Amino acid sequence: DTLRIMSEEVRNGEVLNADDQRLYQRGVGELNWLAQTTHPELAPAVSILGSYNSNPPNYGLKAIKGAMRFCVGTLNKKLCATTGGGNVELGIYSDADLAGLHGITGESRSRGGRLVELKGMPVSWGSSWVGIALSSAEAEAVAASETVKLGLMAKYIAEELHIPIAGTLKIHVDATAAIAFAGKAKGTDESEKRY
């Protein structure tokens, strides 16, 4: 409901004055810091709120306060890794939508999300636009390619820190067409890609 209200206000020119616009942008910045450091579940909301930074609607400050209240409700949560030694496997996950906000905001771009876990603890994540896709398979494939980059970066960092990563990277993608596309791109018909 919040996004629908915000989109309607922007279309109707109901936007914040200059002082409140700076307050909105500061709130997005503070939420972004939390989303990048300790709150992976905030990443999609912050990304969407940030897309209104240049022209925030009147309802934007309420949306910022709602996100802050969510954070207050998570004070007892923390990022934790499982214990145990030896080689560890990175959990790498990718997902995307096909213009998932179109029915709410009229946005044609698709969104992608990615998550890398080490011993069950999120260590890297993100949510962003993946562009205008012609199919859900295309949106998923583009999101998966971004996820591969994030997974490789996490593997390289782990190696620099002398954290032994087991075997090859497995990217978990829930779209059969994107998995097939990845198989064709690598010259194989494997149903599960390893990098």
Secondary structure, 3 states (H helix, E strand, C coil): CHHHHHHHHHHCCCECCHHHHHHHHHHHHHHHHHHHHCCHHHHHHHHHHHCCCCCCECCHHHHHHHHHHHHHCCCCCCCCCCCCCCCECEEEEEEECCCCCHHHHCCCCEEEEEEEEECCEEEEEEEEEEECCCCHHHHHHHHHHHHHHHHHHHHHHHHHCCCCECCCCEEEECCHHHHHHHHHHCCCCCCCCEC
